[in-house]
Amino acid sequence: MSADRHDADGHDADRYDTISFLSDYGHGDEFVGVVHSVIRQIAPAAAVIDVTHEVPAHDVRAGGLALARSAQYLVPGVVLAVVDPGVATARRAVAVEVGDGASILVGPDNGLLAPAVAMVGGATRAVELTSTEHRLESPGPTFAGRDVFAPAAAHLCRGVPLDALGPEIDPAGLRPGVLPLPQVEDGGLGAEVLWVDRFGNAQLNVGPDDLAPIGLDGADRVAVTVDGSTRTARRVGAYADLAPGELGLAVDSYGLLALILDQRSAADELGLSASAAVTLAAPDADSADPSDPGRTSPVHLRKRA
């Protein structure tokens, strides 16, 4: 792209040429298609990449995590993210610049954008999307993805400057995302399931280095407790390293530990879903037989806050 190209309105042409689009809209209704069409009418040269539209409805935390997992792999440009249970309320609509203009994230100021912004090094500028010139007239206020966010993203791709979309705001005042951290407790590590993928692998909020404080950084086996039952997991590098029915603990493609089975759903077998509590600890030699992948033993857990 040449910096001295301009469109008919005098804007820098093709300032961004890609919009990466994430939402909880699903594909059963027309919402995703309508947003695509709005973008195309404003910025016909922009490519739209659908990151996912299967974020659980209204689940800002899940959307923020999906965006953070994707952030470092997305094409530089505009990121349009809409998981917006507070639509039509006083929550702000914002555009957040990162990388000194390498990319701009557009969406609601409800914590959705914060994990991805942090993942790529923080915000350099932010504006509130208030310009009526750069949004659609709306018969009602409940489809901001169509009427506010998509037009803003498309206008940015046409070269409209960020500060034309609304007043600058302090990035430090943007609503933060809340991500759980593992906690050392009673000789074990209290963890939480961040995400269950379509294969049933359960990603934990635990990196390999987090096992060191409980003496398991080099351990071959780890006791995994879920809802009062304990099962031994073996540290492996690949799904196929596991015997049939054997529970594994592996570093996933995002660098976090995940509970896995080979060609089966670990989440289904263990009864796990996002936000489920999991405790990792050293196996008890008296109660956990590493050769028995199905062995469980009841334990009493204090209620986690």
C-alpha positions in Angstrom: 0.0 0.0 0.0 1.2 3.4 -0.8 0.7 6.1 1.8 -0.1 8.8 -0.7 -3.1 7.1 -2.3 -6.5 8.7 -1.5 -10.1 7.8 -2.2 -12.8 10.2 -3.5 -13.3 11.6 -0.1 -9.7 12.5 0.5 -9.0 9.7 2.9 -5.9 7.4 2.8 -7.1 4.6 0.5 -6.8 1.0 1.8 -5.4 2.1 5.2 -6.4 -1.4 6.3 -7.4 -4.2 3.9 -8.6 -6.9 6.3 -11.3 -7.2 8.9 -11.1 -10.2 11.3 -14.7 -10.7 12.6 -15.6 -12.6 15.8 -19.0 -12.7 17.4 -21.6 -14.8 19.3 -24.1 -14.4 16.4 -24.0 -18.0 15.3 -25.2 -19.0 11.8 -28.9 -19.7 12.4 -30.0 -16.1 11.8 -29.0 -13.5 9.3 -26.8 -11.5 11.6 -23.4 -12.5 10.2 -24.5 -12.1 6.6 -25.9 -8.7 7.3 -22.7 -7.5 8.9 -20.7 -8.7 5.9 -23.0 -6.9 3.6 -22.8 -3.6 5.5 -19.0 -3.8 5.4 -19.0 -4.6 1.7 -21.2 -1.6 0.9 -18.8 0.8 2.7 -15.5 -0.9 2.0 -15.9 -3.2 -1.0 -12.2 -3.9 -1.2 -11.8 -5.1 2.4 -11.4 -8.8 3.0 -13.4 -10.2 5.9 -12.0 -13.2 7.8 -14.5 -15.0 10.1 -12.6 -16.0 13.1 -15.6 -17.6 14.8 -19.3 -16.8 15.4 -19.9 -19.7 17.7 -18.9 -17.9 21.0 -21.6 -18.9 23.5 -24.4 -16.3 23.5 -23.6 -13.4 25.8 -20.3 -15.0 27.1 -17.9 -12.1 27.1 -15.3 -14.1 28.9 -15.3 -16.9 26.3 -15.2 -14.3 23.5 -12.3 -12.5 25.1 -10.4 -15.7 25.5 -11.0 -16.8 21.9 -9.9 -13.3 20.7 -6.8 -13.5 22.9 -5.9 -17.0 21.6 -6.2 -15.7 18.0 -4.7 -12.3 18.3 -1.1 -13.0 17.5 -2.1 -15.0 14.4 -4.5 -12.5 12.9 -3.6 -10.4 9.8 -2.7 -6.8 10.8 -5.7 -4.7 10.2 -9.1 -4.2 11.9 -10.5 -6.6 14.4 -14.3 -6.5 14.7 -15.4 -8.3 17.9 -19.1 -8.4 19.1 -20.2 -10.2 22.2 -22.4 -7.6 23.6 -25.0 -8.5 26.3 -25.1 -4.8 27.3 -26.2 -3.6 23.9 -28.4 -0.5 24.0 -27.2 0.3 27.5 -24.7 3.0 28.7 -21.7 0.7 27.9 -19.4 2.4 25.4 -18.6 1.5 21.9 -14.9 1.8 21.3 -12.1 1.4 18.8 -8.7 0.6 20.3 -5.4 1.0 18.4 -2.5 -1.4 19.1 1.0 -1.5 17.8 1.1 2.3 17.0 -1.6 1.7 14.4 -0.7 -1.8 13.2 -4.2 -2.9 14.1 -7.4 -1.5 15.5 -9.9 -3.5 17.6 -13.5 -2.4 17.4 -16.2 -3.5 19.8 -18.0 -2.9 23.0 -16.2 -1.7 26.1 -17.2 -4.6 28.3 -13.9 -6.5 28.8 -14.2 -8.4 25.5 -11.2 -6.6 23.8 -9.0 -6.4 26.8 -7.3 -9.8 26.8 -6.3 -9.5 23.1 -5.1 -5.9 23.6 -2.9 -7.1 26.5 -1.7 -10.1 24.4 -0.3 -7.8 21.7 1.4 -5.3 24.1 -1.3 -2.9 25.1 -3.2 0.0 23.6 -1.6 3.1 22.0 -4.8 5.0 21.5 -8.6 4.6 21.9 -11.7 6.4 20.9 -15.4 6.2 21.7 -17.5 5.6 18.6 -19.9 8.5 18.7 -19.7 9.9 15.1 -23.1 9.8 13.5 -21.5 10.2 10.1 -19.8 6.8 10.5 -22.7 4.7 11.6 -26.1 3.6 10.2 -29.4 5.1 11.0 -31.1 2.5 13.2 -34.8 1.6 13.6 -33.8 0.3 17.1 -30.7 0.2 19.2 -30.2 -3.6 19.7 -28.0 -4.5 16.7 -24.9 -2.4 17.3 -22.9 -4.9 15.3 -24.7 -3.8 12.2 -25.3 -0.2 12.9 -22.2 0.9 14.9 -19.3 -1.5 14.9 -19.4 -2.8 11.3 -19.6 0.7 9.8 -16.7 1.9 12.0 -14.6 -1.1 11.0 -15.4 -0.5 7.3 -14.7 3.2 7.4 -11.3 2.5 9.0 -10.6 0.3 6.0 -11.5 3.1 3.7 -8.9 5.3 5.4 -11.0 7.3 7.8 -8.7 8.4 10.6 -9.4 6.9 14.0 -10.0 10.2 15.6 -12.8 11.0 13.1 -14.9 8.2 14.7 -15.2 9.9 18.1 -13.4 11.5 20.9 -10.2 10.1 22.2 -10.4 8.3 25.6 -7.8 7.1 28.0 -7.0 3.4 27.3 -6.3 2.9 31.0 -10.0 3.6 31.5 -11.2 0.7 29.3 -13.0 -2.1 31.1 -10.5 -4.9 31.9 -11.0 -8.5 31.1 -10.9 -10.9 34.1 -8.8 -14.0 33.6 -8.4 -16.5 36.5 -4.9 -17.3 37.7 -3.9 -20.7 39.2 -3.6 -20.8 43.0 -1.3 -22.9 45.1 -3.4 -24.4 47.8 -3.0 -27.3 50.3 -0.1 -28.8 48.4 -1.9 -28.7 45.1 -2.6 -26.2 42.3 -6.2 -24.9 42.0 -6.8 -24.4 38.3 -9.8 -23.6 36.1 -10.9 -24.8 32.7 -10.6 -21.9 30.2 -11.9 -23.5 27.1 -13.1 -26.9 25.8 -12.5 -27.3 22.1 -14.7 -29.3 19.7 -12.5 -32.4 20.3 -13.1 -32.3 24.0 -9.7 -31.1 25.0 -9.9 -29.0 28.2 -7.4 -26.1 28.3 -6.5 -25.1 31.8 -5.3 -21.7 33.0 -1.9 -23.4 33.8 1.4 -23.1 31.9 4.1 -25.7 32.3 6.1 -23.4 34.6 3.1 -23.1 37.0 3.7 -26.7 38.1 7.1 -25.8 39.7 5.7 -24.4 43.0 4.0 -27.7 43.8 7.1 -29.8 42.7 5.6 -31.1 39.5 7.6 -29.3 36.9 9.4 -32.5 35.8 6.8 -35.0 37.0 5.7 -37.7 34.6 2.3 -38.1 36.3 -0.1 -35.7 37.9 -3.2 -36.3 40.0 -6.2 -34.5 38.6 -9.2 -33.9 40.9 -12.6 -32.9 39.5 -15.7 -32.8 41.6 -14.3 -34.9 44.4 -12.8 -37.6 42.2 -9.2 -38.0 41.4 -7.6 -39.6 38.4 -4.0 -39.8 37.3 -2.9 -38.0 34.1 0.3 -38.7 32.3 2.4 -35.9 30.8 2.7 -36.5 27.0 3.6 -34.6 23.9 0.9 -36.0 21.6 -2.5 -37.6 21.8 -1.3 -40.8 20.2 1.2 -41.2 23.1 -1.7 -42.3 25.3 -3.1 -45.8 25.7 -6.8 -46.2 25.0 -8.7 -44.5 27.9 -5.6 -43.1 29.5 -5.9 -39.5 30.6 -3.1 -37.1 29.5 -1.8 -33.7 30.3 -0.2 -32.0 27.4 1.0 -28.5 26.3 -1.5 -27.3 23.7 -1.0 -25.2 20.7 -1.3 -22.0 22.8 1.3 -23.0 25.3 -1.1 -24.0 28.1 -1.7 -27.4 29.7 -4.7 -29.3 28.6 -6.4 -32.4 29.8 -6.7 -34.8 26.8 -7.6 -38.3 25.7 -6.6 -39.9 22.4 -9.5 -39.6 19.9 -12.0 -39.1 22.7 -13.4 -36.2 24.7 -11.6 -35.6 28.0 -14.2 -33.0 28.8 -17.1 -35.5 28.4 -15.3 -38.2 30.4 -14.4 -35.9 33.3 -17.6 -33.8 33.2 -15.7 -30.6 32.4 -16.9 -27.3 30.9 -15.5 -23.8 30.8 -14.9 -22.4 34.3 -14.9 -25.8 36.0 -12.5 -26.1 38.9 -9.7 -28.6 38.7 -6.9 -29.4 41.2 -3.5 -30.7 40.1 -1.3 -32.4 42.7 1.3 -35.1 43.1 -0.2 -38.6 42.8 -0.8 -40.4 46.1 1.1 -43.7 45.7 -1.3 -45.4 48.1 -4.5 -44.5 46.2 -3.5 -43.9 42.5 -2.3 -46.7 40.3 -0.6 -45.1 37.3 -1.2 -48.3 35.3 -5.0 -48.0 35.7 -6.2 -45.1 33.6 -9.8 -45.4 34.9 -9.0 -45.5 38.6 -10.7 -42.8 40.7 -10.7 -42.1 44.5 -13.1 -39.8 46.4 -11.7 -36.8 48.1 -13.2 -33.9 50.1 -12.6 -30.4 48.6 -13.3 -27.2 50.3 -15.7 -25.0 48.4 -13.8 -22.6 46.1 -14.8 -18.9 46.2 
